[in-house]
Amino acid sequence: MTSARERYDRATRNIEPPFAIIDMAAFRANAADLVRRAGGMPIRVASKSVRSRHLLKEVLALPGYAGIMAFTLPEAIWLAESGPLSDDILVGYPTADRAAIARLGADPELARRITLMVDDPAHFDLIGAAAPDPALPIKVCIDIDTSWQPFGPRLRVGAHRSPLRTPAQAAALARAIVRRPDLRLDGIMAYEAHIAGVGDAPPGRPLYGRTLRWVQSRSRTELARRRAAIVRAVRDVADLRFVNGGGTGSLHTTSRERAVTEVAAGSGLYQPRLFDHYSGFSGSPAALFALPVVRRPAARAATVLGGGYLASGAPDAGRLPQPYLPRGLSYSPTEGAGEVQTPLLGAPAGGLAIGDRVWLRHAKAGELCERFAELHLVEGDAPEDITTVPTYRGEGRTFL
């Protein structure tokens, strides 16, 4: 039986590393599993986790997916103008890009397709100054803080996002929006990052895992009640087209909430290493990158070219790429993943020759695409089974 490493080596033998691949069988299996876990609720695709127009188009063509969650307004405008990907693009983070807002406010078609994120009246003034035409109101979505604060703000579990926590605060912002002719309230977003993006089954740490599952369970219960109350309060002020929640790690729970009308996901399509340790689901690694062995400094060491592709977030070992194939390789504790070379240690290194490939997985999903201009889509085990598509970077676009 052909191993995954043999299949990848054979299919890409005409491509010189470093390069990145997407295993399309794994990608489609992951996409189908996300739909299954969403239980019939539409999934908005988080573009920051994909960063390839070709793959965004592929996902959006599948049943169960509808709409894009972009990460910047310039990206949303580019996606809207560059083809029929989606008529519904939500910018997942507030913007202070006045030039982009002005473009949005000057184009009725863009204003119809794109929704901005807000959580502060200061956002209104910025939008109104850049796009002041009341005849072409800008659609906005209210972002809600989902952190768990069982004893008040001094004990916070969750990301520092919106300042809005209560139904009264959300309703007050909604009233401020509807009073402005240059804005139109479109939806609510409440993304539970501390549940959706934090694996609850860390390997080798059973006590921490039990504690984490307890915290996430309590937080999930509190948020479901608070999110429902916030939606009711805002609906008393104005109609809402959508209520967005969830993420790859919480689709199966958030989709059960009656107050939510759609969920979002993206990382689960690629299944990066940070999503390996969840008790509620498992995905198939779909996004990998290959580095060539260029040195053999010792019997149990092989040095590959480059490799220092660290993920964003709190600095710890979990942000390093994972040496994946051959299995059993590890980093040098004194060197880690380097800018121009990375020593990999262990018994499997003894079987590697100069010119061989080591396959790695990035810790996060879309950040891999900032390192490569192309993705090689692997459909089989032969070079003719490869399709090459550009990443955002390959199309000359770097939005952050």
Disulfide bonds with the S-S distance in Angstrom:
none
